[in-house]
Amino acid sequence: MVDVDPVTREEALALCEELNRHNHRYYVLDNPTIPDAEYDRLMQRLQRIESQYPSLKTADSPTQRVGGEPLASFKPVAHEVPMLSLDNAFSDDELLDFNRRVTEWLKLSGSLEYACEPKLDGVAVSLLYRDGVLIRGATRGDGAAGEDITENVRTINSIPLKLQTNSPPHLLEVRGEIYLPRAGFEKLNTEARTLGEKLFVNPRNAAAGSLRQLDSKITASRSLEMAAYSLGRIEGLVQPETHSETLELLRRWGFLINPHVEVTADIDGCLSYYRKMVDIRDQLPCDIDGIVYKVNNLYLQQRLGFVARAPRWAIARKFPAQEEITLLKEVEFQVGRTGAVTPVARLEPVFVGGVTVSNATLHNQDEVARLGIKVGDTVIVRRAGDVIPQIVSVVLEKRPVNARDIVFPDHCPICHSPVERVEGEVVTRCSGGLICSAQRKEAIKHYASRKAMDIEGLGDKLVEQLVDQELVHSVEDLYRLQIEQLEGLERMGKKSAQNLLASLDTSKETTFPHFLYALGIREVGEATARSLAQHFGSLALLCSSTREDLLEVTDVGPIVAHFIHEFFQQTDNLDVIKRLKEAGVHWPDIMPQDRQLLPLSGQTWVLTGAMDTMGRAEAKERLQQLGAKVAGSVSAKTSCVVFGADAGSKLKKAKKLGVSVLNEAEFLAMLTANGLL
């Protein structure tokens, strides 16, 4: 096992938290705050770290999952065939490497035929037809479940309500991308501007917002289109032999197929297709953000199969991020939930990538030093997708004589407490804790979030008001709010106030893992909170644990153990917990004797390779439900190793040590026998 230095471990944990947050904003809220290029950079960095240090790969890592959860405002729909994401290539070399992997996997000596199609910048959807009639439309959601948007998709003219064939398959799932052409986007924003309404930032957000309208008449008023790109579940159909023939069949049935789809004889044709699409990208009637390449032969696709989160037979080649030049006018500092003081660049507004941008995060002091940036500098801003740009570099030859150094504050800009930077960390933090209103606001927002206490109706703006008007000083104050106090707040009528109080009351009944996550202990995400709850069983045992006790918990290392131990040593934190319990917040303990009765209690299992039927996170959760600890490396103490496709050194080591192993079929049989499938 490769030793992990604390800085790398903390970086991986921070990347997981940041990427999961952006996944939620992108897939669930349809309100992303970073461009795709920045997201891809963070994801690639995390993938490199996890590849080098497999023990850092946790169940809640965004590399193990596709995205976020479906919104609660629409009926959830479970996809019978998961809608997976695609791996990305960012250069010719990476695309050539993909081709090499595919041909080696198939043991082919010659060239391979690919279907090439523009990657439309819209919203992925699934359409279900029974005997040729549209019966359901659903968003992709997190890949396993989405939202029922049937009434809205029925309003889109390019989606056939009935297939144009006399012999339709009994059941057919069609997948495609719903998007808003540029002309429709301009028309929509022109109307909004005339009415004094908020403008959409780009066509993708406009398409997503249109599909999320509860009133389908609003959706019908917008010029949405859908291009079909694949099939999911099929019954009663002899499927064509190639992907391109599948698209042609869909075209005959009445679906819109992107007119720029082409089939190439080899990977060199894919490279030429990419260059051609880059040249005509700005002339197209709709936004595209890359190219999707698929092995054209469906039998070969089936042989190639899937890895945990993506098909082996397809890849997306992303376009280069779009860049512009602008002026850094000023730098301000914001304070987050953990006290992190983050520099925010205020820019001369510039139109880049279809959006006017005026700010960007500079991350931390090290990033400022790396860029060598000063206030007054001319900077290159990169944007690829949405909203907040990335400052790539400084144009030194344009630096004015009066450019000013960016000086980090020695006191918090909000509460004026001293700021500190712990050795080995890149982040500067406010030491004020809960006396800092900025940290209080972020702590309350975290406590109320969906994956924590799930307090519906307690949005960010309302939290800001509650803290600013000193109605709430800490999370336990939420449960003391009165309807008279809430009614006096901006945009809070009697009904809204009643609904919020009801939601607060409902949130009192929670689970131990959710409560631990809601406390906002530094570096304790959902997975770690779940591991802590399962290991200790009760809050009393966790509070009295030592650092050595904490190190026995799966995925808890020295740094995380330190943060957890310090949290429960502080009397202020214990007082908050006491007052929350006095307010009625409660949960059932997971008693140690109950855990000991689980069939895999006391055992350590390891997962390796990719399974076709479930992702690593789901398999890990199933094992934990049976009482097992799931480790990232194999040792003589390992009870069993579950292996899928491409299992490597872990499987070899298990066999060498005489550790029991289960293949995917045997693992599924074991889960079935224990009632988990």
Summary of the structure (lengths in Angstrom):
residues: 677
radius of gyration: 26.4
end to end distance: 32.4
largest distance: 76.0
contacts: 2158
relative contact order: 0.08
helix: 40%
strand: 22%
